[in-house]
Amino acid sequence: MAIDSSLKGKVFLVGAGPGDPGLITVRGRDLIQRADAIVYDHLAAPELLDYAPAKARRLYVGKKAGKHTASQDEINEILVREAKAGNAVVRLKGGDPFVFGRGAEECVYLRQCGVEFEVVPGVSAAAAVPAYAGIPVTCRDLSVSFTAITGHECESKGGAQVDWADVARLKGAIVIFMGVLNLRKIAAELVRGGKPASTPAAVIRWGTCTYQKTVTGTLETIADRVERAGLRPPALVVVGEVVRMRETLNWFETRPLFGRVILLPRARSQKSRLAALLAEMGAEVLELPAAAHELIPLPDRLEEMARQALDFDWILFPGAESVKSFFTALDGIGRDARSLARLRIGALGEETAEALRSFGVRADFLPSRFCSAAVVEELSRQFPLDGMRMLLPYEGETPEGLAHALLAAGCRVERVFVSVHSQPETGAALNGRKIDLAAFTCSAAVKAFAARLGVEEARRLAERTLFASIGPQTTMALRSFGLPANIQADPSGLPELANAIAAYYTNDADKD
């Protein structure tokens, strides 16, 4: 997406929301997609950076509790420097920029330096985090108001800034930001100010994320319970009768895969639609690419295929990177999507289709299943294939199965290699994480997984982790490496695999 010249030299303070990347506003996402530089905090969901253009510079400035990568003064200077260099700058801040986010301070500094700015409000943690824990901050008969307050005292101001006795007299819910480290003192001050020690309280860590953790108690017990649970920042504290509603309204943490960590090995660099399906069911998904992805210069071959595009009837893109590489080559010879108007375009996967849309192209074909035979069978039911000349850009492993299936259907297939994977890392890529299950969506993913970890490391992982397969061919590939298939989708398909995994854990919980 082209950068609008009206955005140049301007800073956009964008609220990233409380953690769940799906809570970004439409305006916020639009600005990220147009940014030249993104200055982001610890609490901004890293997935949001995927919306940014490949050339956009990503500047991490930390702001982690007790450990700042850059001071506030340094952040201010970065914003001014980037804007005065003529860049469209997105300052991506957790939650809402003007709710305990120091956004006002940054805006004041920008104004003093003559830099234009715009504030894009975000979904604040004040209401969103309690909601994801099943706690409404207002509820008729329980709380007709709520108060958001900081539990972190600013040392430079000297003395206490919050009169907890005044806060204790409030009738509605109390939402405390940055209060977990001072929780014992805060709870004691509230009781001393007149709040009953039996007042319900909750602490929610990493609210709205798939690894959210909630501890409940009373003002008398909450500090001990939080200490035993080992909860640290970032966490939000809620005090009030509304906390009792969690027993009835807890929806987020009761999803079938909540608390499960699922490894999703990939054969290609693009993200899998299965990751989104599993996350919707509550899982924390760790995607493991075949290897770090790195484009290599192949201008002659790519440009040759781009120039000859009109000689083909179809271009079938297996992955998002193949789309980006091809259209980069097309731009290099002075052409764009309009030159492909006569061709039909296919995309293997929603991420690939989304990459095409970013170049103004809507896929003519998007299969419901992604094994080679199923793709060609579905394609042949919708379009005549006999004699069709098919261009197949690919990345990583040669798509022999797909090419052979297309040839068998009567197509003439031209393959062009657009990218290469760097040397795979070993099992250290998992960083010692506890994995509940590894899910495999194709045989190529199994091979890539075994190559990256090594067969022996993969077998050791299988001794303590469940393995799930999308279908018989993938199961055979697992067994060829001596790996199990504890769960197999029937019939094959991404939704079916996600449902099979959820059913396994649901039935296992029922047995308990």
Order of alpha helices (4+ residues) and beta strands (2+ residues): beta-alpha-beta-beta-alpha-beta-alpha-beta-alpha-beta-alpha-beta-alpha-beta-beta-alpha-beta-alpha-beta-alpha-beta-beta-alpha-beta-alpha-beta-alpha-alpha-beta-alpha-beta-beta-alpha-alpha-beta-alpha-beta-alpha
